[in-house]
Amino acid sequence: MSWIVFEKVGKKFGQKWTIPDLSLSIEKGEFFTLLGPSGCGKTTTLRLIAGLEMADQGKISIAGKDVTRLPPPARRIAMVFQNYALYPHMTVFENISYPLRIRKTAKDEIDKRVKESSSRLRIGHLLERMPSQISGGEQQRVAVCRAMVQEPNAFLFDEPLSNLDARLRLEARRFLRKIQKELGITAIYVTHDQAEAMAMSDRVAVMKEGRLAQVGSPEEIYHRPAELFVAGFVGNFPMNFIEGEALAKGGKMFFKSGDFEIILSDRPGIKSGDKITLAIRPEHIEISENGELKGALEDIEELGSEQIVSISISGKTILVRQTRKFSAAPNSKVSLKIPADSLHIFNQEGKRI
Amino acid sequence: MHKIKKGALYVFLAAVSVWFVLPILWLLLTPFSKEPSLGLSLTAPTLKNFFELSHAATALAAFKNSAIISVSSVLIVVVLSSLASYALSRSNFPGKQLLITLLLIFSSVVTGVAAMVPVYALCQKLGLIDSYLAVVLVFSAGFLPTAIFILKDFIDRVPRAYEEAALVDGSRGIDLYFHIVFPLMGPGLAVVAVLCFVNIWSNFLVPFVLIRSNAKIPISVAIYQFFNEVGLPRIGLISAYSLLYALPVLLVYLWVSKKYGFGFFGGLKG
């Protein structure tokens, strides 16, 4: 039995179904991320788990218990909000201990737990301060600490890192995951930042328009995107997309788009004449002297440790990302090698073939 | 030309400030004057007027009466308006906007002159004439609409995330209200409390109409009694009394401004 289960859950705002029909199971102790562009329903999904929104249909259960109709206080979950929502009129200590105080925990137990968690998060020296007197990074830790002391059924994170600057964010990312693994408490994390999702999660659910486009480990999502949308959303650099059609020639299947032609390894489900889209990650293309694809160099962008090379092949620009130093004059001939297993093929509906 | 313009401006501004400062100077100087008059006169300071005042029993009791009336009205207004405005801000029901508009329209009617006859008749029917309760009820009813209106606007701007965080933390119902919502309303409540206190403290008409016996009149009405046998005002007493009368209002302003700085909206950092 999974720890958190959605069965055919629907949620509508006004006349519009933000989430039409969502089924999902999250395992105990898992770091599970809901990833998607804004308006895809990921935050609504999180709020449905918290009980801040009530499902209009379907069933939600947490730890084997049906919570569909239970209000938030009865669900025993802890949530870290995007703006942290630290109570401004309470000290850091009062903020952290609030969930315990409201649940009538014994005073020495509260002191013990707050002390333990706050020293673990290195905010032990801030306990007497007001939230307005500490930095954004510290506020974020206090919010996490308030979640930690509760021993909840699950942690819910609603884009908790989006208000931090880039460097702090990288640090917070590692520390959140470390804490979550140490405590072994299920975490559901909402973000629109695919790098964050890839770096932190055991499993990622990519959402689009209120439905799950794909659920899987970061590796699966990266290496076998189930939809064109997922392929485009995940990855630090935009994928190369080429629209064209399949063409059988001499017993082999080719992809053809104008003069651009590439052999497809044997894949069932493709017929000659099918309209398909080819997707290739820039980091999977190699510039090689004996490559089968010929093109002309357009530009080289230097990014320090790596470079982005744009190459024009029969009027289409293909981006190549590589760490190897490469230099050549613009418009010089370049040939590319694309390993057959890094070709992603999608049909007209955007589904992987 | 430019200099003349500037000079004229200074003269004008000086006249305006004298216009405003004079009454305040009068209030500060006259109570300590040996020969108090309506003009400003500097004499050696004396506490004679205050001494005389301390023998006026009605005048002293009036302080207690004013305090009872103002504080209890303010308490009622603060508690009820915070509850009502929270409900109006966070819930949606048909006719809500109409209700708020009506509140605004009726806000100044109850304590206004036009309503005094019906208010008097009503209190008489209820047997409340010459009681604190009558005055307190009229004041509460009169200031509630304005208070609700101000507070609703204030709560509209307090992010819901605080309440949601508290819900998830396990708080609900009246706990949630008193632990989280009420404190968050603090600055708004302070504004409402000061506004009501100052207005009720200085209101003359309502207690004048509804209270009969000398033992129950507040300061605003008691001050009306400082005339000698032939009907001439006793300026010394009136000025000393006025100064004491003004003090609580000043103190309330100072206290609130120190505590909240009259900064209206706090909001979330980050």
Interface residues (C-beta under 8 A of the other chain):
Chain A: A50 G51 L52 P71 P72 P73 R75 R76 I77 A78 M79 F81 N83 Y84 A85 Y87 P88 H89 Y98 P99 I102 R103 P131 S132 G136 Q139 R146 Q150 L156 N163
Chain B: P159 A161 Y162 E164 A165 A166 L167 V168 D169 G170 S171 R172 D175 H179 I180 P183 L184 G186 G266 L268 K269 G270
